[in-house]
Amino acid sequence: MLLAIDVGNTHTVLGLFDRDELVEHWRIATEAHRTADEIAVVLRGLLGQHDGAAPTEVDGIVVCSTVPAVLHEMREVCSRYYRDVRAVVVEPGVRTGVPVLTDNPKEVGTDRVVNTLAAVELFGGPCVVVDFGTATTFDAVSAKGEYLGGAIAPGIEISVEALVNRGAQLRRVELARPRSVIGRNTVEALQAGILYGFTGQVDGVVGRMAAELVGADGNPDDVTVIATGGLATMVLDESGVIDVHEPWLTLIGLRLVFARNAG
C-alpha cells in the first residue's frame, strides 16, 4: 500500500492507497515542532486503525510539504522508521511531468504542482484549480497541461480570525449560511460577509482566469474549474463557476508522482 502525505500550514492530510484506490484518509493538525519520533507514533497509530494495514505493509511513501521544518522531520521518519520502504519527497528535481512556466519554477509550492498533475489526469485542460486551505490558491493550467501561474488570497479561516481580532465588538461565529445576505444581527452579518464575500472573490478571480486562458476567441465555459481543500464545501453551493469538487486532489496527485518516480 502507498501512504501519501500532504503537509499543509494548518492541517496534514494523509491517504492510504491500494493500487489506484484511496481506501483510507485522515486529517491531523500540522505541528511544526513535532519530532520525527512523534510523527512516527502518529503514523503507526493511524495505520493500525485500518484493517490489514499494519505499518509493515506500507510499501511506498510519498510526501509534499509547505512547511520546511515538518519536511525535515518527515525525511527522518522515512530514513529511520521506514528505511526499507521506497519514499519519494516532492521537491525540485522530482519528475512530475508538469511543465512549470513561471518566472521562478522553484518557488511554486509543490502542492500546487501536484494538484495540476491530478487535475490534468482526471479532467484535462485547460482548467483552474481552487484550493481552499490556509490560503485560497487559484492555479491556471493550459490545454497542454502546463502550469501557467496563479493567484494567492488569504484563506477563509485566517481572514475571519484577523477580522475578529481587530474588531472590538466582533466575535467568532459558525461558518454557516445565514438566513439572508442582509444580516439581521451581528452573527448573520458576519456569516453573510464571509460566505458571499468569499464566493464573490472566487467567482471573480476564476472568471478572469478562465477568460485569459482561452483568449479573446475562446469560450471561458470550456475551462474546467476544480475545487479542493478542507474549506471548499463552504462555497460549493453558492459559487456559479465551480464544476467539480475533488477533495482528495492532492493525494491523487501524490500517487501519480510516486508512480512516475518509484521505478
NORGI-V147456 format. One record per residue. N is the residue number from 1. RES is the residue in one small letter. OMEGA is omega in whole degrees, -180 to 180 (* if undefined). NEAR is the number of other C-alpha atoms within 12 Angstrom. Layout:
# NORGI-V147456
N|RES|OMEGA|NEAR, N|RES|OMEGA|NEAR
This chain:
# NORGI-V147456
1|m|-179|30, 2|l|175|40, 3|l|179|47, 4|a|-175|49, 5|i|178|46, 6|d|-177|47, 7|v|177|42, 8|g|-178|36, 9|n|-177|27, 10|t|-178|27, 11|h|171|27, 12|t|-179|37, 13|v|-179|36, 14|l|178|38, 15|g|179|40, 16|l|-177|41, 17|f|167|34, 18|d|-169|23, 19|r|-178|18, 20|d|-174|20, 21|e|174|18, 22|l|-174|25, 23|v|179|25, 24|e|177|26, 25|h|-180|28, 26|w|175|28, 27|r|180|25, 28|i|178|22, 29|a|174|20, 30|t|180|29, 31|e|-176|24, 32|a|-178|25, 33|h|179|18, 34|r|-177|22, 35|t|179|21, 36|a|179|26, 37|d|179|20, 38|e|178|20, 39|i|-180|32, 40|a|178|24, 41|v|179|17, 42|v|-179|25, 43|l|-180|37, 44|r|179|23, 45|g|180|16, 46|l|-179|25, 47|l|179|30, 48|g|179|19, 49|q|-178|18, 50|h|-178|23, 51|d|176|13, 52|g|-178|16, 53|a|174|24, 54|a|-177|19, 55|p|-178|29, 56|t|-178|20, 57|e|175|23, 58|v|-178|32, 59|d|176|27, 60|g|177|35, 61|i|175|42, 62|v|-172|45, 63|v|163|45, 64|c|-174|43, 65|s|172|39, 66|t|-178|32, 67|v|-175|26, 68|p|-178|21, 69|a|180|21, 70|v|179|32, 71|l|177|35, 72|h|-180|24, 73|e|178|28, 74|m|176|41, 75|r|180|31, 76|e|177|23, 77|v|-178|30, 78|c|-176|31, 79|s|-175|21, 80|r|-173|17, 81|y|-179|26, 82|y|-173|27, 83|r|180|17, 84|d|-179|17, 85|v|177|23, 86|r|-179|26, 87|a|177|36, 88|v|175|38, 89|v|-177|40, 90|v|-178|40, 91|e|178|28, 92|p|-177|22, 93|g|178|15, 94|v|-178|26, 95|r|174|25, 96|t|-176|36, 97|g|-178|25, 98|v|173|34, 99|p|-179|24, 100|v|-172|32, 101|l|178|22, 102|t|-179|20, 103|d|179|12, 104|n|-176|12, 105|p|-176|21, 106|k|-179|18, 107|e|178|17, 108|v|-180|31, 109|g|-178|34, 110|t|179|37, 111|d|-180|44, 112|r|176|51, 113|v|179|49, 114|v|177|49, 115|n|179|48, 116|t|179|53, 117|l|-179|42, 118|a|-179|37, 119|a|-180|47, 120|v|180|36, 121|e|-175|26, 122|l|-169|24, 123|f|-178|27, 124|g|179|24, 125|g|0|31, 126|p|179|37, 127|c|174|48, 128|v|177|54, 129|v|177|54, 130|v|-177|52, 131|d|-178|46, 132|f|179|40, 133|g|176|37, 134|t|167|28, 135|a|171|29, 136|t|-177|34, 137|t|178|36, 138|f|-176|42, 139|d|-179|47, 140|a|-177|46, 141|v|-176|45, 142|s|177|34, 143|a|179|24, 144|k|-179|23, 145|g|180|31, 146|e|173|33, 147|y|-174|39, 148|l|-175|33, 149|g|-179|31, 150|g|180|35, 151|a|179|25, 152|i|178|25, 153|a|176|23, 154|p|179|23, 155|g|-176|30, 156|i|-174|35, 157|e|-178|28, 158|i|176|22, 159|s|178|24, 160|v|180|27, 161|e|179|21, 162|a|180|17, 163|l|-178|21, 164|v|-179|20, 165|n|-178|14, 166|r|179|13, 167|g|-173|14, 168|a|-176|10, 169|q|180|12, 170|l|-179|20, 171|r|179|20, 172|r|179|25, 173|v|175|24, 174|e|179|18, 175|l|-175|25, 176|a|180|25, 177|r|178|27, 178|p|179|23, 179|r|-176|16, 180|s|175|18, 181|v|175|21, 182|i|-177|17, 183|g|180|19, 184|r|177|14, 185|n|-175|16, 186|t|-179|19, 187|v|-180|26, 188|e|178|26, 189|a|177|26, 190|l|-180|35, 191|q|179|32, 192|a|179|30, 193|g|-179|28, 194|i|-174|35, 195|l|-175|37, 196|y|176|32, 197|g|-180|23, 198|f|176|33, 199|t|177|33, 200|g|177|21, 201|q|-179|30, 202|v|-178|42, 203|d|-180|27, 204|g|-178|21, 205|v|-179|30, 206|v|179|40, 207|g|179|30, 208|r|180|24, 209|m|-178|34, 210|a|179|36, 211|a|180|24, 212|e|-180|27, 213|l|-175|34, 214|v|179|25, 215|g|-174|17, 216|a|-176|11, 217|d|-176|10, 218|g|179|14, 219|n|-180|17, 220|p|179|23, 221|d|178|24, 222|d|179|25, 223|v|178|35, 224|t|-179|36, 225|v|-175|41, 226|i|177|42, 227|a|176|41, 228|t|-180|38, 229|g|-173|39, 230|g|-177|33, 231|l|-177|31, 232|a|-176|36, 233|t|-180|27, 234|m|-172|31, 235|v|-175|35, 236|l|-175|32, 237|d|-176|19, 238|e|-176|24, 239|s|177|30, 240|g|-174|20, 241|v|-176|34, 242|i|-179|34, 243|d|-172|24, 244|v|172|27, 245|h|178|31, 246|e|-175|30, 247|p|-176|31, 248|w|-176|39, 249|l|-178|41, 250|t|179|48, 251|l|178|46, 252|i|177|43, 253|g|178|41, 254|l|176|51, 255|r|-180|44, 256|l|178|38, 257|v|179|40, 258|f|-180|37, 259|a|-179|26, 260|r|-173|19, 261|n|-173|23, 262|a|177|23, 263|g|*|11
